[in-house]
Amino acid sequence: MVYLNRYLGQLGLLCYQQDTNNLLRKTLRTVLRRGYMFLRSNLSSRQKVRLAALLPQLRLKTESFYTSFTSIDWSQTKAYCSEVLASPPSIWINLKGRKPHGIVDDSEYENLRDEIITKISELRDPRTGEPVIKRVLRREKIFHGSFAAEAPDLNLDWWEASHFMTGPAFPMIRMNHR
C-alpha cells in the first residue's frame, strides 16, 4: 500500500491540520473513515459505481468530508494527491490563481514538478528494488484540448502490472507497516 499524501507530507510538500476536535467527534470521524475504507477495499468496481449512482449526494459528501482532503492545511500545502474512489492516483500542484488556496507561484511550478518526479521515482518495492511507479507523466504530455487544464499536473503510471495500491492517508489513523 502506498499512501501518496503521507509521502508528500514526508517530503514537506503537504501539511495536515492540527486536529483540535473533541473526543466524540474524533471517534465518529474515525468510525466513518474506517467504514469508507472498508467499502473501498471490499466492493468491486461495479459495486462502487452502482452504490455511487444510487446515493450521489452521499458519494459527494463521502469524497469531500471523509477523505483526507478535509485534514489538509491548504495554506501550507504545495502538492497533493486525489484519493477518492473515482479518481486514479495523480498529483496536483496547489498553484496560485488556479486553486482556491493556491500557494505555489508560477515561477516555482516547473522546479516543483521536477522535484516530485525525482522523489516519486525513488519509491522502490522493498522486495525487488523495482520502481513502484514506472513513469510520471506531465499533464501536457497526455492531455490536450480545452479541458487539459483540469487534468492533474503529474499523472502516475499505475497501469502496468503493479503489486501496489493507493489508499487515503488519514493523518489520525495509524498505518500498519509490515
Phi, psi and omega in degrees: 000135177243125178255091189297320179293324175297319179296316176298325176295319178297331179278355181081015182262346179225136179237139175264151176289151172286131183272109181248015180289162180287168186299318181298315180295319178297317180296315179299315180297319179297316179298315180295319180292323177294323175297317177301312181295323178298311179297318181300321184269344185250348178265146175286167177302318180297317179295321178297316179296316180297316179296317179297322180290323180289326185231067186297321180292321177296321178300311181299316180295318180297313182294327182271323185263319187268358172272176184285354179301326181290345181263357184277136173270098187292337181288349180232009184257126179264330182212150181207162179246137172283128184242022184279167183303317191271359187245134173289152181294121178213167185242133176251146174264133180279072189277134175302139178084339179253323179254147184304323181242035184301140180235351183270123176287154176305325182292340179267344192305304184295318178297322179293317177297318177301316180298316181294317178301316179299313183291319178297323180293340179279348178291121184237148172290120183295341181276324187243342184081358179286152176298139177289319180248118187292319181215151171240119186253130176289147184311311186293346178282337185234343181245136180220158176104185188291341181254008181301327181293344179273352180283159177299153179290323179229127181250125185268130181278093175255008188284330178290166179304121180222144179262011183247151175234163173253163178206159178298137184257074179289125185294334184268357178257121180287131180271143176278129177246125182246000000 
